Structure formats: structure tokens, C-alpha cells
Amino acid sequence: MIKVVLPPPVGPEIQPMSFDFRHKDISLFA
């Protein structure tokens, strides 16, 4: 999950994946 810390510009294919992971992280914290 630490890999999600990478910036979104790293790649367009990872952008959606990062967003999904970030959304899940926020949901857990929420």
C-alpha cells in the first residue's frame, strides 16, 4: 500500500489504481 504514495504522473495506468487505493484508505479512516 506504500506504493500508492508514488505520484500519479508515474503512469496513466497506475493513476486509476492509485485513486482506487487512496479511496479505500480514506474509507477505512473515515
C-alpha positions as CSV (number, residue, x, y, z in Angstrom):
1,M,0.0,0.0,0.0
2,I,3.1,2.2,0.4
3,K,3.5,2.1,-3.4
4,V,0.3,4.2,-3.6
5,V,2.5,7.1,-2.2
6,L,4.1,7.3,-5.7
7,P,3.0,10.3,-7.7
8,P,0.1,9.9,-10.2
9,P,2.3,11.2,-13.1
10,V,4.3,8.0,-12.8
11,G,1.8,6.5,-15.3
12,P,-1.8,6.8,-16.5
13,E,-2.4,3.1,-15.9
14,I,-1.4,3.5,-12.2
15,Q,-3.4,6.7,-11.8
16,P,-6.8,4.9,-11.6
17,M,-5.3,2.1,-9.4
18,S,-3.8,4.7,-7.1
19,F,-7.1,6.6,-6.9
20,D,-8.9,3.3,-6.0
21,F,-6.4,2.5,-3.3
22,R,-6.5,6.0,-1.9
23,H,-10.3,6.0,-1.9
24,K,-10.2,2.7,0.1
25,D,-7.7,4.1,2.5
26,I,-9.9,7.1,3.1
27,S,-13.0,4.9,3.6
28,L,-11.1,2.9,6.2
29,F,-10.0,6.0,8.0
30,A,-13.5,7.5,7.7
